[in-house]
Amino acid sequence: MKKYLPFLIFAVIAFLLFYKLGDTFLTNWDEAWYADVARNMARTGNLITPVWNHQPFFDKPPLYYWLSALSFKVFGVSEFAARFFSALAALGVCVLTYFLGRELISKRAGLISAVVVGSSIGFLYRARTGNLDTLLTLWLLLSIYLFYKGLENAKYFLWMGFFLGLGFLTKGVVVFIFPVLGILWLWQRSWTSQDDKRRMSFWGTCDSRIYWGVLIGIFISAAWFLASYFTNGQDFLSGFSHNQFGKVANSTDLLKSFSLDYIGYLKSGLKVWFLFFVPAFVYALIKWRDRKVLLLSFFVIYFGILSISENKSNWFLVPLFPIVALMIGQLMEFFRWKWVIGLVVVVALFQVYHFRAEFIVPETERDEVRVAEAAKNLTNPETPIYLTGLSYPTTIFYSERKSFATYGGGYSKGAWWVLPESSWSEILKTPVYIITTNQEFNDNKYFKDYNFQTLYQSGDRKLIKRL
């Protein structure tokens, strides 16, 4: 039975990830956002210029779009296809957590760690949506695993570089944090050695293939970056650089931006496992030395960067779930109880069952989708749609119409689709299609002088036309 236990555990995790994966509509924001980009790529074959809402969209690198476009080609355009590679990557993360635990701790600790990450509610929920985070975590974990393998056989450093490149093509520069830490650690080890000749050589601190590995990652990243720049120019450079660096506070705002919100996010994502994480983290601080200190350092640095960033979102924690799970695996291994795996499985099953409603994507967009589909059927492809609220990427995906949020604020280069409320004075001069709610319609002072026809309504949301 022990021989087949890992396969049984991974089969259960796969079930949790893929069960009713496509049964709910795509949600605001990012999931529907990315799905629209991928669908456009699948239709046009243009893999260099992402398009969202009929305009170029340069916020993120393209790998997840490429994979989702492939998924749309294979499965057809559907919710399942939009989420397929996110869920598949999450399964890969659980398997890799197991192998990384075997490499650094023990086989049993690896199995415990896989169970922990595969039953963490925050990880499961994000994995079951069509987002970038689990794919980024997969490449990050692969590069970490291959770094450790490279310490035994340096050829693995070259493969590490390949997956660093894929990580960059998924979400950007964050994937390079760990190899930089690894190189610094190898330099430190060399400089504290007794080999004076080795200490004199900057490049001799470790096998040169680790540098070639990092260069491979940089080359893959630069090839896409330059292709996008030469194709799209300054618009690409401005959009991509803002998304990569603009959300981290500058030095004068560090104190304002710093918060401990992510402790709460981690607690919410781990649920019961958070009770194990607290002593596991303390144990790691005391006991993790040599190779394992790199994982601990990565956790602290990554968590610290998130804590000072201006944009604080719970899904940014996804890459840390496997490391948290390894800490818990190490703690449970310390007790050396024969029945510890059974205890972990029982806790995991309890958690998954008790919080099952929290990792199944809720059907919150039903009315929005129905109205958006009505807009698609009742308008021409060239017809723009105006919205009185900001919650609309799902509307854009299901209506396939260029849409503007005209609710307040104003135009900016990074949010061209948001128009000031005063724009209604010009918009309403001709018959237009509008998606609104009863409350938003009644509150809009610009609507009072016009007559409107309700074309379709679902719940509180409706499609109207200015007559």
NORLINLIN-V33056 format. One record per backbone hydrogen bond with DSSP energy under -1.0 kcal/mol. NH is the residue of the N-H (numbers start at 1). CO is the residue of the C=O. E is the energy in kcal/mol with one decimal. If there is no record, write none. Layout:
# NORLINLIN-V33056
[[NH:CO:E] [NH:CO:E]]
This chain:
# NORLINLIN-V33056
[[8:4:-2.1] [9:5:-2.6] [10:6:-2.6] [11:7:-1.9] [12:8:-2.0] [13:9:-2.3] [14:10:-2.5] [15:11:-2.0] [16:12:-2.2] [17:13:-2.0] [18:14:-2.3] [19:15:-2.0] [21:18:-1.7] [23:20:-1.3] [32:27:-1.8] [33:29:-1.9] [34:30:-3.3] [35:31:-1.9] [36:32:-1.9] [37:33:-1.6] [38:34:-2.6] [39:35:-2.5] [40:36:-2.0] [41:37:-2.0] [42:38:-2.6] [43:39:-1.9] [44:40:-2.5] [45:41:-2.8] [52:55:-3.2] [55:52:-1.6] [57:50:-2.5] [63:169:-2.5] [66:62:-2.6] [67:63:-2.5] [68:64:-2.5] [69:65:-2.7] [70:66:-2.1] [71:67:-2.4] [72:68:-2.6] [73:69:-1.9] [74:70:-2.0] [75:71:-3.3] [76:72:-1.6] [82:78:-1.9] [83:79:-1.3] [84:80:-1.2] [87:83:-2.2] [88:84:-2.6] [89:85:-2.2] [90:86:-1.7] [91:87:-1.9] [92:88:-2.0] [93:89:-2.1] [94:90:-2.0] [95:91:-2.1] [96:92:-2.6] [97:93:-2.4] [98:94:-1.7] [99:95:-1.9] [100:96:-2.9] [101:97:-2.3] [102:98:-2.1] [103:99:-2.1] [104:100:-2.3] [105:101:-2.9] [106:101:-1.0] [110:106:-2.2] [111:107:-2.1] [112:108:-2.5] [113:109:-2.5] [114:110:-2.1] [115:111:-2.0] [116:112:-2.3] [117:113:-2.5] [118:114:-2.2] [122:269:-2.4] [124:120:-2.5] [125:121:-2.6] [126:122:-1.9] [127:123:-2.3] [128:124:-1.5] [129:126:-1.5] [131:129:-2.2] [136:132:-2.5] [137:133:-2.3] [138:134:-2.1] [139:135:-2.0] [140:136:-2.6] [141:137:-2.7] [142:138:-2.3] [143:139:-2.4] [144:140:-2.0] [145:141:-2.8] [146:142:-2.6] [147:143:-1.7] [148:144:-2.1] [149:145:-2.1] [150:146:-2.0] [152:149:-1.3] [153:149:-2.3] [156:153:-2.1] [157:154:-1.5] [160:156:-2.1] [161:157:-1.7] [162:158:-1.3] [163:159:-1.8] [164:160:-1.9] [165:161:-2.1] [166:162:-1.7] [167:163:-2.2] [168:164:-2.4] [169:165:-2.3] [171:167:-2.3] [172:168:-1.3] [175:172:-1.2] [176:173:-2.2] [177:174:-1.5] [180:176:-1.6] [181:177:-2.1] [182:178:-2.7] [183:179:-2.5] [184:180:-2.3] [185:181:-2.4] [186:182:-2.1] [187:183:-2.6] [188:184:-2.5] [189:185:-2.3] [190:186:-2.2] [191:187:-2.7] [192:188:-1.1] [193:190:-1.4] [196:194:-1.2] [199:195:-1.9] [200:196:-1.2] [201:198:-1.0] [210:207:-1.9] [212:208:-1.8] [213:209:-2.3] [214:210:-2.1] [215:211:-2.5] [216:212:-2.2] [217:213:-1.9] [218:214:-2.4] [219:215:-2.9] [220:216:-2.5] [221:217:-2.1] [222:218:-3.2] [223:219:-2.5] [224:220:-1.6] [225:221:-2.4] [226:222:-3.1] [227:223:-1.9] [228:224:-2.5] [229:225:-2.4] [230:226:-3.0] [231:227:-1.3] [232:228:-2.8] [233:229:-3.0] [237:233:-1.7] [238:234:-2.9] [239:235:-2.2] [240:236:-2.8] [241:237:-2.1] [242:238:-1.9] [243:239:-1.6] [244:240:-2.1] [245:241:-2.4] [246:242:-2.0] [248:245:-1.2] [253:250:-1.7] [257:253:-2.7] [258:254:-2.2] [259:307:-1.3] [263:260:-1.4] [265:261:-2.1] [266:262:-2.5] [267:263:-2.3] [268:264:-2.4] [269:265:-2.3] [270:266:-2.5] [271:267:-2.1] [273:270:-1.8] [274:271:-1.5] [275:272:-1.6] [277:273:-2.3] [278:274:-1.7] [280:276:-1.9] [281:277:-3.1] [282:278:-1.8] [283:279:-2.6] [284:280:-2.3] [285:281:-2.3] [286:282:-1.6] [287:283:-3.1] [288:284:-2.2] [292:289:-1.3] [294:291:-1.4] [296:292:-1.7] [297:293:-2.6] [298:294:-2.6] [299:295:-2.5] [300:296:-2.3] [301:297:-2.7] [302:298:-2.9] [303:299:-2.6] [304:300:-2.3] [305:301:-2.5] [306:302:-2.2] [307:303:-1.9] [308:304:-1.1] [310:247:-3.1] [311:247:-1.1] [316:313:-1.6] [317:314:-1.6] [318:315:-1.6] [320:317:-2.2] [321:318:-1.3] [324:320:-2.6] [325:321:-2.5] [326:322:-2.0] [327:323:-2.0] [328:324:-2.1] [329:325:-2.6] [330:326:-2.4] [331:327:-2.2] [332:328:-2.6] [333:329:-1.9] [334:330:-1.3] [340:337:-1.3] [343:339:-1.9] [344:340:-2.4] [345:341:-2.6] [346:342:-2.2] [347:343:-2.4] [348:344:-2.5] [349:345:-2.8] [350:346:-2.5] [351:347:-2.5] [352:348:-2.7] [353:349:-2.3] [354:350:-3.0] [355:351:-2.5] [356:353:-1.1] [358:355:-2.0] [364:362:-1.6] [369:365:-2.9] [370:366:-2.4] [371:367:-2.2] [372:368:-2.3] [373:369:-2.8] [374:370:-1.8] [375:371:-2.2] [376:372:-1.9] [377:373:-1.9] [378:374:-1.8] [383:380:-2.0] [385:402:-2.6] [386:433:-2.1] [387:404:-2.9] [388:435:-1.7] [392:390:-1.3] [396:392:-2.2] [397:393:-2.2] [398:394:-2.3] [399:395:-2.3] [400:396:-2.0] [404:385:-2.1] [405:417:-2.9] [406:387:-2.8] [408:419:-1.3] [415:412:-1.1] [418:415:-1.9] [419:405:-2.6] [423:420:-2.2] [424:421:-1.7] [425:422:-1.5] [427:423:-2.5] [428:424:-2.4] [429:426:-1.4] [430:427:-1.2] [434:464:-2.8] [435:386:-2.8] [436:462:-2.3] [438:460:-1.1] [441:437:-2.7] [442:438:-2.2] [443:439:-1.9] [447:444:-1.1] [450:447:-1.7] [453:465:-2.4] [455:463:-2.7] [456:463:-1.5] [458:461:-2.8] [461:458:-1.8] [462:436:-2.6] [463:456:-3.1] [464:434:-3.1] [465:453:-2.0] [466:432:-2.4] [467:451:-2.4]]
